[in-house]
Amino acid sequence: MRERILACYDHGVETREGIARRFCVSLGLVKKLIQQRKRIGDIGPLHARAGRKPMITQQHKKRMLELIAENNDTTLAEFRAALRLSCSLTAIHNALAGMDQTYKKRHFGRMRKTVRT
């Protein structure tokens, strides 16, 4: 539909308001598509570019794996200090979980098992 809207605009048959009425979209969408095509050259949705950029980059993740190899008992706070990040501990936890890594320490002793009774 985006292509049809812009094709109609390019032919110059109707105004932007007329195009919006014809395709049952807002005038803002028609304006946005025209501007987006001029700026970027692409008329696809921009959802992937929206929102806050991640603070933990691939370089940080690589360094995390190195820290785990050096000392597998590293805490989340130690990760944050070593990487010089200002993000939350939850963000570091989520990054580790995304890399299939765990930081949770196990105490010495038997593991808890569920026993059938």
C-alpha positions in Angstrom: 0.0 0.0 0.0 3.0 2.3 0.7 4.1 1.9 -2.9 0.6 2.6 -4.2 0.4 5.8 -2.1 3.7 7.1 -3.4 2.9 6.1 -7.0 -0.3 8.1 -6.8 1.7 11.1 -5.3 4.3 10.8 -8.1 1.7 10.9 -10.8 0.5 14.2 -9.4 -3.1 13.4 -10.0 -4.3 14.2 -6.5 -3.2 16.3 -3.5 -1.8 14.7 -0.4 -5.1 15.2 1.3 -6.9 13.5 -1.6 -4.5 10.6 -1.5 -5.1 10.2 2.2 -8.9 10.1 1.7 -8.5 7.7 -1.2 -6.4 5.1 0.7 -8.2 5.7 4.0 -5.0 6.7 5.8 -4.0 9.8 7.7 -2.5 12.8 6.1 0.4 12.4 8.4 1.2 8.9 7.0 1.3 10.3 3.5 3.6 13.1 4.5 5.8 10.7 6.5 6.2 8.4 3.5 7.2 11.2 1.2 9.8 12.5 3.7 11.1 9.1 4.5 11.7 8.3 0.8 13.5 11.6 0.4 15.7 11.1 3.5 16.4 7.4 3.5 15.3 6.2 0.1 13.4 3.3 1.6 9.7 3.3 2.4 9.6 0.3 4.7 8.5 0.5 8.4 11.2 1.8 10.7 10.3 -0.2 13.8 13.7 -1.9 14.0 15.4 1.5 14.3 13.1 2.8 17.0 13.7 2.8 20.7 16.7 3.0 22.9 20.0 1.5 21.7 21.4 -1.3 23.8 24.2 -0.3 26.2 25.8 -3.8 26.2 27.4 -4.2 22.8 29.0 -7.2 21.1 32.4 -6.1 22.4 31.0 -6.0 26.0 29.7 -9.5 25.5 33.0 -10.8 24.2 34.7 -9.3 27.2 32.1 -10.9 29.5 33.0 -14.3 28.1 36.7 -13.6 28.7 36.0 -12.6 32.3 34.0 -15.8 32.8 37.0 -17.8 31.4 39.3 -16.0 33.8 37.1 -16.3 36.9 33.8 -18.1 36.7 32.8 -16.7 40.1 32.4 -13.2 38.8 29.4 -11.3 40.2 27.1 -9.0 38.3 28.5 -6.0 40.1 32.0 -7.1 39.2 31.0 -7.4 35.5 29.6 -3.9 35.6 32.7 -2.5 37.2 35.1 -4.4 34.8 33.2 -3.3 31.7 32.7 0.3 33.0 29.0 0.2 32.3 26.4 2.4 34.0 23.5 0.0 33.3 21.5 -2.0 35.8 22.4 -5.4 37.1 19.3 -6.8 35.5 20.6 -5.7 32.1 23.8 -7.5 32.6 21.9 -10.6 33.8 19.7 -10.5 30.7 22.8 -10.2 28.5 24.4 -13.2 30.2 21.2 -15.2 29.8 21.0 -14.3 26.2 24.5 -15.8 25.8 23.4 -19.0 27.7 25.7 -18.1 30.5 24.9 -18.2 34.2 26.4 -16.4 37.1 24.5 -18.0 39.9 26.8 -19.6 42.5 26.1 -23.0 43.8 27.0 -23.7 47.4 29.0 -26.8 48.3 26.9 -29.8 49.3 24.2 -31.9 47.9 21.9 -30.5 45.3 18.2 -30.4 46.2 16.3 -33.2 44.5 12.7 -33.9 44.6 12.0 -37.3 46.0 8.9 -39.2 45.3 6.9 -40.1 48.4 
